[in-house]
């Protein structure tokens, strides 16, 4: 039986889809059969981040309405044969799907794959309910910002209410220099507030944007960037490996740097 | 200017940096989110609780702390209500009253007893005097 994991956050724009794409790729490159399911009906983006947007013929909605088979709709990645995408419909809204249909779809996928990764839409309305209905585990993505952490907390409460007990945290876009200057919450700060176990720490990295421009997840490109290493570590931890967390401290700022920074500000 | 300079130079030592501020604000707002209590609800509850407690003790209203705190995804209402003093004036008044009553009763009793005694004595002496007088009168009559 496959592991069914929903990637969710509450707030939009914190890196759910980027995380889904990279974790999917990392798990696939480790020999697992992965399907990533875009549950963001009406605002699909996972196909873009994976660079598979031109290969979509049918969507998950077509499967649910019986217009095509599951096989027809699945887009298999030619660069990484272990990974397939089940795209969301772009021309319909989130209310076009109900929880029963979603449950059936995920159950069918779970029979063919080792992992079903569900990319959840932002918010806590119908699209969220559909995305979590069949999930057994959840990965919460947040950034060290007040609104993202607050929304993450709300979502954790909702997941617990749906008896999803295995919930892990990814803190995305950490900027170590800002943490050191006490101008950003640290991973520990966020973890203490949300009180769920940490799955990964992903530093803010410009190469993430470059990789989305190309439609080529960092992990697939074999990048040696910290973000790529972080996502590979997350995949290893999901598989039960104990991997130490990245240390993201910048070298301590000397008095001279501090003074020159001060005078630059003037 | 010089203060500002020092503040920037030693900014990592100040505990009013934006990192501490965001943590404080988050903890507060999550307390309300998790319990589903609005700040207005909390204020109402605070008033009612203080009202009940004030019936028994006098609270130091300026030092009251009333907040929702979170620990490992469970919330707790933390109330710190310093007591200025225990309200016992009413009790002592009662006690005083009781004592007063007792004393009054005793006094009245004593007074009454004295009066009675005196009256008895008076009556006795009166009677004795009367008897003596009568006896004397009879004696003189007899003598005559």
Interface residues (C-beta under 8 A of the other chain):
Chain A: X146 X149 X150 X153 X154 X156 X157 X179 X180 X181 X182 X183 X184 X185 X186 X189 X193 X195 X196 X258 X259 X262 X265
Chain B: X5 X8 X9 X11 X12 X14 X17 X18 X19 X20 X22 X23 X25 X26 X27 X29 X30 X33 X34 X70 X72 X73
